[in-house]
Amino acid sequence: MKNYVRSALAAFFILCLLGFLGVSASAQGYEALKGIKSVNTIFDFRDGNTESALIHLKLVHDTFKDPAIRAVSEKPEFVVVFMDVSVLLLSNEREKFSSEEKKRLEEFDRTIAAMAKDGIRLEVCMFAANLMGVKPESIAPQIHPVENGWIASLGYQQKGYSLVPAY
């Protein structure tokens, strides 16, 4: 009889574990995602420090690919608008950066390319780029120019995109 109880408890435990693993990721630890049908987000990106900007950029990309987001929205809509000093990181003119910063910027470029390939829209505020002396032709072609990043941000928010600051 004890063996039967142990076997039954073991089977119950395994079924519970399998059920837990099969539960939608959106229900696991994200009360905020319950009832959500889509995820549309604009990231207001203003970080100009190569180290923290790379971390922020990778976090945006990881969030886009996160199973919890994918459980809610098979194809989330993410937009990153680079504004302020972050536009300096987008230029291929990098003489003013240290060798360590240049290595981070190479990884930044690879992350940008991967994000664009995955369908994340990337935009650069040309007002900021002009102010910072960044030449439009020095910016990767997968980053779309917009005249004013604030106007782009306002437009996306009016379309229901959630705003997430990255600075």
C-alpha positions in Angstrom: 0.0 0.0 0.0 2.9 2.4 0.8 4.4 1.7 -2.6 1.0 2.5 -4.2 0.8 5.8 -2.3 4.4 6.7 -3.2 3.8 5.8 -6.9 0.6 7.9 -6.9 2.3 10.9 -5.3 5.2 10.6 -7.7 2.8 10.4 -10.7 0.9 13.4 -9.3 4.2 15.4 -8.9 5.2 14.6 -12.4 1.9 15.6 -13.8 2.0 18.8 -11.8 5.5 19.5 -13.1 4.5 18.8 -16.7 1.5 21.1 -16.3 3.6 23.8 -14.8 6.0 23.6 -17.7 3.2 23.7 -20.2 1.5 26.8 -18.8 1.8 29.8 -20.9 4.8 31.9 -20.1 2.6 35.0 -19.7 1.0 33.5 -16.7 4.3 32.8 -15.0 5.3 35.7 -12.9 3.8 38.5 -15.0 0.5 39.6 -13.6 0.7 42.6 -15.9 0.6 40.5 -19.0 -2.6 38.7 -18.2 -5.4 39.7 -20.6 -3.0 41.4 -23.0 -3.5 40.6 -26.7 -0.6 42.4 -28.2 2.6 44.2 -27.2 3.4 47.4 -29.0 6.3 49.4 -27.5 8.5 52.4 -28.3 11.8 52.7 -26.6 13.0 56.3 -26.1 16.7 55.6 -26.4 19.0 58.4 -25.1 21.9 56.5 -23.6 25.3 57.8 -25.0 27.6 55.7 -22.8 28.9 52.8 -24.8 28.8 50.4 -21.9 25.3 51.1 -20.5 23.9 51.7 -24.0 25.0 48.3 -25.2 23.4 46.7 -22.1 20.2 48.7 -22.8 20.1 47.7 -26.4 20.7 44.1 -25.7 17.9 44.2 -23.1 15.5 45.7 -25.6 16.4 42.8 -28.0 16.1 40.2 -25.3 12.7 41.6 -24.3 11.5 41.3 -27.9 12.5 37.7 -28.0 11.4 36.8 -24.4 8.9 33.8 -24.3 6.6 35.8 -22.0 6.2 38.5 -24.6 5.9 35.9 -27.4 3.1 34.1 -25.4 1.1 37.3 -25.5 2.0 38.6 -28.9 3.4 36.2 -31.5 4.9 39.2 -33.4 5.4 42.1 -30.9 5.8 45.6 -32.5 8.9 47.3 -31.1 10.4 50.6 -32.2 13.6 52.1 -30.9 14.0 55.9 -31.4 17.6 57.1 -30.9 17.6 60.6 -29.6 20.0 63.0 -27.7 23.6 61.8 -27.3 22.8 58.2 -28.3 22.9 59.3 -31.9 26.7 59.5 -31.6 26.9 55.8 -31.1 25.2 55.2 -34.5 27.8 56.9 -36.6 30.6 54.9 -38.2 32.9 57.9 -37.5 34.4 56.7 -34.3 37.8 58.4 -34.0 36.9 60.1 -30.7 36.2 56.8 -29.0 38.8 54.7 -27.0 39.7 51.3 -28.3 37.6 49.7 -25.5 34.6 51.8 -26.6 35.2 50.9 -30.2 34.9 47.2 -29.3 31.6 47.8 -27.5 30.4 49.8 -30.5 31.2 46.9 -32.9 29.0 44.7 -30.7 26.4 47.5 -30.6 26.4 47.4 -34.5 25.9 43.7 -34.5 23.0 44.0 -32.1 21.5 46.7 -34.2 21.8 44.5 -37.3 20.2 41.5 -35.4 17.4 43.7 -34.1 16.6 45.0 -37.6 16.7 41.4 -39.0 14.2 40.3 -36.3 11.8 43.1 -37.3 12.4 45.7 -34.7 12.0 49.2 -36.3 15.0 51.5 -35.6 14.7 55.3 -36.0 17.1 58.1 -35.4 16.2 61.7 -34.6 17.8 63.8 -37.2 17.4 67.0 -35.1 19.7 65.4 -32.5 22.0 64.0 -35.2 22.4 67.4 -36.8 23.0 69.0 -33.4 25.7 66.5 -32.5 27.4 66.7 -35.9 26.5 63.2 -37.0 26.4 62.9 -40.8 23.3 61.0 -42.1 25.5 58.9 -44.4 27.5 57.7 -41.4 24.4 55.9 -40.0 23.6 52.3 -40.9 20.9 52.1 -43.5 18.6 49.9 -41.4 18.1 52.9 -39.0 15.4 55.1 -40.4 15.8 58.8 -40.1 13.0 60.9 -38.7 13.1 64.7 -38.5 12.1 64.9 -34.8 12.2 61.9 -32.4 9.7 63.5 -30.1 7.1 63.7 -32.9 7.8 60.1 -33.8 7.4 59.2 -30.1 4.1 61.1 -29.9 2.8 59.4 -33.0 3.6 55.9 -31.7 2.0 56.7 -28.4 -1.1 57.9 -30.0 -1.3 54.6 -31.9 -1.3 52.8 -28.5 2.4 52.0 -28.2 3.7 52.0 -24.6 6.7 54.2 -23.9 9.8 52.8 -22.3 12.7 55.2 -21.5 16.2 53.9 -22.1 18.6 56.5 -20.6 
